[in-house]
Amino acid sequence: MQLTIFTDYGLRSLMYMAAHPDRLCSVKEISEHYAISRNHLVKVVHRLSQLGFIISSKGKGGGIKLNGDPKKLRLGDLVRSLEPHMNMVECFSADRNTCRIAASCQLKHFLHDATLAFVDTLNKQTLADCVANKGLFKLASKQGL
C-alpha cells in the first residue's frame, strides 16, 4: 500500500504545526521546511481546514495552526480522512472494477482485512507521537540552512 502525496503532505503539515503549538505557521514555511511544492501544499492545507484539523486565518498576521490536541489525533483516522479511497486493488471500486473473477475472488477479502489492520495499527499512535523530537521541526533560519 502506498499513500498519496496528498496524504503524505497532509501528515507532514500536521506534524509541523503540532511541533509549533504556540504560534501560527505558514504554508510557505512548511513547504520550505520540507522542500515540497508550495502550490500543492496550498491544496492540502485547504482540505485540512475543511476537515477541521486546522484553523486558518488570512491576511496580515494570518496563518495556520492545529485545531485541537495532537494527543487526540490518531494517525489511522487522519490517513482515512485524507486518502480519497483506500482501494488497494481495482475491485475495491465498483465503478472502476474490470476484474473478471471479482464476484467470487477471496483475495479482495484478505486485502480488505489487511487495510483495516493497517489503519488499526496506525491508530495506536497519535500525531503527538510523531513530533516527540521537536528538533526535527526547527525553523530553517535557525538550522543554518
Buried (B, 14 or more C-beta within 10 A) or exposed (E): EEBEEBBBBBBBBBBBBBBBEEEBBEBEBBBBBBEBEEEEBEEBBEBBBEEEBBBBEEEEEEBBBBBEEBEEBBBBBBBBBBBEEBBBBEBBEEEEBEEEEBEEBEEBEEBBEEBEEBBEEBBEEBBBBBBEEEEEBBEEEEEEE
